[in-house]
Amino acid sequence: MAAKKKAKAASVKRSAFYKIEGDKVTFSKKYCPRCGPGVILADHNDRAACGKCGYTEFKKA
């Protein structure tokens, strides 16, 4: 028997991280301070983490 294939998870579009307010565009996520611009920190319930280098910022309760 062949193993069942898993469905791929839908990737999030980068355009979803930007907000347009009037004539200004703002970025709603944080960049990793180690990796630099282009690497976005993942937003979890209790922390923000970089998937590339492992940098973690814990949120205050």
Secondary structure, DSSP 8 states (H G I E B T S, - for coil): -------------GGGGEEEETTEEEE-S-EETTTEEEEE-EE-SSEEE-TTT--EEE---
